[in-house]
Amino acid sequence: MPPQTPKPMIASMRKLILLAALATAGCAGPLGPAGQAPGDCNQLAGCPVCPVCPTPPATTQRANPLEPVDFAAIAGWKDGEQAAAWPALLASCQALRFRDAWRGVCAKAGEIRFPTDEEARRFLEEQFVPWRLANPDGALDGMVTGYYEPVLRGSRTKSAPFVYPLYAPPDDLLTIDLSTTNPELRGMRLRGRVEGKRVVPYYSRAEIARGTAPVAGKELLWVDDPIEAFFLQVQGSGRVQLATGETLRVGYADQNGHPFQSIGRFLVDRGELKLGETSMQSIKTWASANPQRVEDLLDQNPSFVFFRELPLADPGSGPIGAFGVPLTGGRSIAVDTRYVPLGAPVFLATTFPSSPTPLNRLVLAQDSGGAIRNPVRADFFWGSGPEAGAQAGRMRQQGRMWVLLPRGMKPPPP
């Protein structure tokens, strides 16, 4: 929001804030797939049929969602291939090493550049205390979804087949921090625009696509597939390969403020797809078979994401997560930062997508997201490209989590 807000707008803003609070309070999420916790509204491609809504701050909590345990109590601890997580751990330490609780641990970790699994386990057991996570109702199992970095084909100029734009934020988009009027709405923001002397909701996806919004001249790039552009918005970041051979990275810059509506749910409700078979892949397959109906399908989700171009100095590195370090495919997760400190190691015990095969491994909490709510809740970063997308699109598993904190460090208060 601009540094100074004209006084005539204040009343309109307050009305919008009240409406946002009412919408949040009235939103429920019982329609997710089997195992989806009510109210756990997931916006990621890993759960394309989940209901999505602003999730209010938790009001009922256990006395402590984290409990210290022994390493022997961690399921699959001996099978976690901890050495493979070492590069991700050292990446976290680039930021954590300046904090008192982490300074010694990170200095010692930096001295062990290429440990064996046994050496990595021994180090972790000597330097850390595992804290078992539990949800507010006491359940130890929670939802684990997946996300990835899409790779699209594109151009800096509009020319067939590159006719679908990726936009930078428009100049008339306002961002209103709701916590300035209600601390309980910390982390929640409202978007809008000025119309005369009123602040009104920003344009919807359909209005932006039809040219109603003043986005002309804000095109960053043009891509060749509207469905791929849509899922890029869902993921929040990705790469674009140009015909010149250059590869660019784009990342989330802002959003139009409209609630995410699941296009998978829309297709299920109309009998186009079956609930148990809905995934990112099945939606793409449907779109390929029904190109004339894609525009109408995308219009069902009024949410729209704007991008910014990011540096890609190292093509082998992942996108930058909320912690400010590159994500590592298969070793980075997004967490609810109210319970899990960003940068911390987490042992995750879950299963591979659509499979009973165990997926037990040490990962790093290096990202966050509005859909990641609850202590036992993780979004698993699979990496970049189609194969990673196939895994992420099918991942909706149950799992358990233990966050590893340096000895003497206490978890954040509940």
C-alpha positions in Angstrom: 0.0 0.0 0.0 1.3 3.5 -0.7 2.9 5.2 2.4 0.0 7.6 2.8 -3.6 6.6 2.2 -6.1 9.3 1.3 -8.7 9.7 4.2 -11.8 9.1 2.0 -10.5 5.5 1.4 -10.3 4.5 5.1 -14.0 3.7 5.5 -13.9 1.6 2.3 -10.8 -0.2 3.4 -12.5 -1.0 6.8 -15.5 -2.4 5.0 -13.3 -4.6 2.8 -11.4 -5.8 5.9 -14.6 -6.7 7.7 -15.9 -8.6 4.6 -12.6 -10.5 4.4 -12.9 -11.4 8.1 -16.5 -12.6 7.6 -15.5 -14.6 4.5 -12.7 -16.2 6.4 -14.9 -17.1 9.4 -17.6 -18.6 7.1 -15.2 -20.8 5.1 -15.2 -24.5 5.7 -13.3 -27.3 4.0 -15.0 -30.7 4.4 -14.9 -31.5 0.7 -11.2 -32.6 0.3 -10.2 -36.1 -0.7 -9.9 -38.9 1.7 -7.5 -38.0 4.5 -7.8 -34.3 3.9 -8.3 -32.5 7.2 -11.3 -30.2 7.3 -10.2 -26.6 6.9 -6.9 -27.6 5.4 -7.4 -25.7 2.2 -4.7 -26.6 -0.3 -3.9 -24.3 -3.2 -1.2 -26.4 -4.8 -1.3 -28.6 -7.8 -0.8 -31.7 -5.6 -4.4 -31.2 -4.5 -6.4 -29.8 -7.4 -9.8 -30.8 -6.1 -9.3 -29.5 -2.5 -11.6 -26.6 -1.4 -9.4 -23.5 -1.1 -10.2 -20.6 1.2 -8.4 -18.2 3.5 -7.6 -20.2 6.6 -8.1 -18.4 9.9 -5.6 -18.4 12.6 -5.9 -21.5 14.8 -8.0 -20.8 17.9 -7.9 -24.1 19.7 -4.4 -25.5 20.3 -3.0 -28.2 22.5 -0.8 -27.0 25.3 2.3 -27.8 23.2 2.2 -29.2 19.6 5.9 -30.2 20.0 7.3 -32.9 22.3 10.9 -33.8 22.7 11.7 -37.5 22.0 14.6 -39.8 21.5 16.0 -40.4 18.0 15.1 -44.1 18.5 11.4 -43.0 18.5 11.6 -41.6 14.9 10.1 -44.0 12.4 12.7 -44.9 9.7 15.5 -42.8 11.2 18.1 -45.4 10.2 16.8 -45.4 6.6 16.7 -41.7 6.0 19.9 -41.3 3.8 20.8 -38.3 5.9 24.0 -37.6 3.9 22.0 -36.7 0.8 20.4 -33.9 2.7 23.8 -32.3 3.6 23.9 -29.8 0.8 20.4 -28.6 1.8 21.5 -28.4 5.4 24.5 -26.3 4.5 22.3 -24.0 2.4 20.1 -23.4 5.5 23.2 -22.7 7.5 24.2 -19.9 5.2 21.3 -18.0 6.9 21.2 -19.7 10.3 24.9 -19.4 11.1 24.4 -15.8 12.3 21.9 -16.9 15.0 23.1 -17.7 18.5 21.3 -21.1 18.8 22.7 -22.2 15.4 26.1 -20.7 15.2 28.0 -23.6 16.7 26.0 -26.3 15.0 26.4 -24.7 11.5 30.1 -24.2 12.0 30.6 -27.9 12.8 28.4 -29.0 9.9 30.5 -26.9 7.6 33.6 -28.8 8.6 32.0 -32.1 7.3 31.6 -31.5 3.6 30.9 -35.1 2.4 29.7 -37.3 5.2 28.6 -40.9 5.0 25.0 -41.6 6.2 26.5 -43.0 9.5 28.6 -39.8 10.0 25.6 -37.6 9.2 23.4 -39.5 11.6 26.0 -39.4 14.4 26.4 -35.6 13.9 22.7 -35.0 14.0 22.2 -37.2 17.1 25.0 -35.3 18.9 24.0 -31.8 18.0 20.2 -31.9 17.8 17.1 -32.8 19.8 14.1 -34.2 17.8 10.7 -32.7 18.6 7.7 -34.7 17.5 4.9 -32.7 16.0 1.2 -33.2 16.7 -1.9 -31.5 15.4 -4.3 -29.5 17.6 -6.5 -32.6 18.1 -3.5 -34.7 19.2 -3.2 -36.6 15.9 0.4 -37.5 14.9 -0.5 -38.0 11.2 -1.0 -35.1 8.9 -1.2 -34.3 5.2 1.8 -34.3 2.9 1.3 -32.8 -0.6 3.9 -32.0 -3.3 4.9 -29.1 -5.5 7.5 -28.5 -8.2 9.0 -26.0 -10.5 7.3 -26.1 -13.9 9.3 -25.6 -17.2 7.4 -23.8 -19.9 8.3 -22.7 -23.5 8.1 -19.0 -24.2 9.2 -15.8 -25.8 9.9 -12.2 -24.9 7.7 -11.0 -27.7 4.2 -12.1 -28.8 4.3 -14.4 -31.8 2.5 -17.6 -32.5 2.4 -20.0 -30.7 3.6 -17.7 -27.8 0.4 -15.8 -27.3 -0.4 -16.3 -23.6 1.1 -13.6 -21.4 2.7 -13.7 -18.0 2.2 -10.4 -16.3 4.1 -8.3 -13.8 1.9 -6.6 -11.1 -0.2 -3.8 -12.5 0.3 -0.2 -11.3 -3.2 0.1 -9.8 -3.1 -3.0 -7.6 -3.2 -2.1 -3.9 -2.1 -4.4 -1.1 -3.7 -3.9 2.4 -2.1 -5.6 5.4 -5.0 -6.8 7.6 -2.9 -7.1 10.7 -2.6 -3.3 10.9 -6.2 -3.3 12.2 -6.4 -6.7 13.7 -3.3 -8.5 15.0 -5.2 -11.9 14.8 -5.1 -11.5 11.0 -1.3 -11.6 10.9 0.0 -12.7 7.6 -3.3 -12.0 5.8 -3.5 -9.3 3.1 -6.3 -7.9 1.0 -5.9 -6.7 -2.6 -7.9 -4.0 -4.3 -8.0 -0.9 -6.5 -9.2 2.6 -6.3 -12.4 3.4 -8.1 -13.3 7.1 -7.5 -13.1 7.5 -3.8 -13.7 3.8 -3.0 -11.4 0.8 -2.7 -13.0 -2.1 -4.5 -11.9 -5.7 -5.2 -9.3 -6.0 -8.0 -10.2 -7.5 -11.3 -10.8 -11.2 -11.6 -9.0 -13.7 -13.8 -11.7 -13.4 -16.5 -11.6 -9.6 -16.5 -7.8 -9.6 -16.7 -7.9 -12.1 -19.6 -10.5 -10.0 -21.4 -8.5 -6.8 -21.2 -10.6 -5.0 -18.5 -7.6 -4.6 -16.2 -4.9 -2.1 -17.2 -2.2 -4.7 -17.7 -1.1 -3.8 -21.3 2.6 -3.2 -21.2 3.0 -5.4 -18.1 3.8 -8.5 -20.1 7.0 -10.2 -18.9 6.9 -13.1 -21.3 4.6 -15.0 -23.6 4.1 -18.8 -23.4 2.5 -21.3 -25.7 0.1 -23.1 -23.4 -2.7 -21.6 -21.2 -3.0 -24.6 -18.9 0.8 -24.6 -18.3 0.6 -20.9 -17.5 -2.3 -21.6 -15.1 -0.3 -24.3 -13.2 2.7 -22.0 -13.2 0.5 -19.6 -11.2 -0.6 -22.4 -8.9 3.1 -23.3 -8.2 4.2 -19.7 -7.8 7.5 -20.0 -9.7 9.0 -21.8 -12.7 11.4 -21.6 -15.6 10.7 -20.5 -19.2 12.8 -21.8 -22.0 13.2 -19.4 -24.9 13.6 -20.4 -28.5 17.1 -18.7 -28.4 18.2 -21.4 -25.9 18.1 -19.0 -23.0 16.3 -20.2 -19.8 14.7 -17.7 -17.5 13.2 -18.1 -14.0 10.0 -16.3 -12.9 8.7 -16.0 -9.4 5.6 -14.9 -7.5 5.3 -11.1 -7.3 1.7 -10.5 -6.3 -1.9 -11.8 -6.6 -5.2 -10.2 -7.4 -6.8 -11.0 -4.1 -9.6 -13.3 -5.3 -9.9 -16.6 -3.5 -8.5 -19.7 -5.3 -11.3 -21.9 -6.7 -10.4 -25.4 -7.8 -10.9 -26.1 -11.5 -10.5 -29.8 -10.6 -13.6 -29.6 -8.4 -15.4 -27.8 -11.2 -14.7 -30.6 -13.6 -15.8 -33.2 -10.9 -19.0 -31.4 -10.2 -19.9 -31.5 -13.9 -19.1 -35.1 -14.3 -16.1 -34.5 -16.6 -13.7 -36.2 -14.1 -14.1 -38.6 -11.3 -13.1 -37.4 -7.8 -10.7 -40.2 -7.1 -9.0 -39.8 -10.4 -8.5 -36.1 -10.4 -4.9 -34.8 -10.6 -2.9 -32.2 -12.4 -2.2 -34.7 -15.1 -5.9 -35.6 -15.6 -6.8 -31.9 -15.9 -4.1 -31.4 -18.5 -5.4 -34.4 -20.4 -8.9 -33.1 -20.3 -7.7 -29.7 -21.6 -5.9 -31.3 -24.5 -9.1 -33.0 -25.5 -11.2 -29.9 -25.0 -9.2 -26.9 -26.2 -12.3 -24.9 -27.0 -13.5 -25.1 -23.4 -10.2 -24.3 -21.7 -10.9 -20.6 -21.4 -14.2 -21.2 -19.6 -12.5 -23.7 -17.3 -9.8 -21.3 -16.3 -12.4 -18.5 -15.7 -13.9 -20.6 -12.9 -10.8 -19.7 -10.8 -10.9 -15.9 -10.3 -7.5 -15.9 -8.6 -4.6 -14.6 -10.7 -0.9 -14.4 -10.0 1.6 -11.8 -11.2 5.3 -12.6 -11.7 8.7 -11.1 -11.7 11.8 -12.3 -13.5 14.5 -13.8 -11.2 18.2 -14.4 -11.8 19.2 -17.9 -12.9 22.9 -17.9 -12.3 23.0 -21.7 -11.7 20.7 -23.8 -13.8 21.2 -26.6 -11.4 19.8 -24.7 -8.4 16.2 -24.7 -7.4 13.9 -21.6 -6.9 14.4 -19.4 -3.9 12.0 -20.4 -1.1 10.6 -18.3 1.7 13.8 -18.8 3.7 15.8 -17.1 1.1 17.9 -20.1 0.0 17.5 -22.3 -3.2 15.2 -25.2 -2.7 16.6 -28.7 -3.2 14.5 -31.3 -5.1 13.5 -34.1 -2.8 15.1 -32.4 0.3 13.1 -29.2 0.8 9.6 -28.8 2.2 7.2 -26.0 2.9 5.9 -25.9 6.5 3.6 -23.9 8.9 6.2 -21.5 10.4 4.1 -21.1 13.5 5.4 -24.5 14.6 8.5 -25.3 12.5 11.3 -22.7 12.2 12.4 -22.0 8.7 15.8 -23.5 8.0 15.5 -26.3 10.5 16.0 -30.0 9.6 12.8 -32.1 9.7 12.6 -35.8 9.5 9.6 -36.8 7.4 8.0 -40.2 7.4 5.5 -40.6 4.6 5.0 -42.7 1.4 5.7 -42.1 -2.3 2.8 -40.6 -4.3 -0.2 -43.0 -4.7 1.9 -45.8 -3.2 2.5 -47.6 0.1 6.3 -47.5 -0.4 7.9 -45.7 2.5 9.4 -42.2 1.9 11.4 -41.6 5.1 14.1 -38.9 4.8 15.7 -35.9 6.3 14.5 -32.7 4.7 14.9 -29.0 5.4 12.1 -26.5 6.2 13.0 -23.9 3.6 9.6 -22.7 2.3 6.1 -21.8 3.5 2.7 -21.2 2.0 -0.8 -19.9 2.8 -2.2 -23.5 2.3 0.3 -25.0 4.8 -1.6 -24.8 8.0 -1.2 -27.2 11.0 1.9 -28.6 12.8 1.9 -31.9 10.9 1.6 -30.5 7.4 4.2 -30.4 4.7 4.5 -29.6 1.0 7.3 -31.7 -0.5 9.4 -30.0 -3.2 10.1 -32.6 -6.0 12.3 -30.4 -8.2 12.0 -29.0 -11.7 10.4 -30.3 -14.9 7.7 -32.8 -16.1 8.9 -35.8 -14.0 8.9 -33.7 -10.8 5.5 -32.4 -11.8 4.1 -35.9 -12.3 5.2 -36.8 -8.7 3.9 -33.6 -7.2 0.6 -33.8 -9.0 -0.2 -37.2 -7.5 1.2 -36.6 -4.0 -1.5 -36.5 -1.2 -0.2 -38.8 1.5 -0.3 -39.1 5.2 2.9 -38.5 7.2 4.6 -37.8 10.5 7.1 -35.1 11.2 9.9 -34.4 13.7 11.7 -31.1 13.7 15.4 -31.2 14.8 16.5 -28.2 16.9 20.0 -27.6 18.3 20.4 -28.8 21.9 19.4 -26.1 24.3 17.0 -24.4 21.7 13.3 -24.4 22.5 10.6 -24.5 19.8 8.4 -21.4 19.2 5.7 -21.0 21.8 2.3 -22.5 20.8 
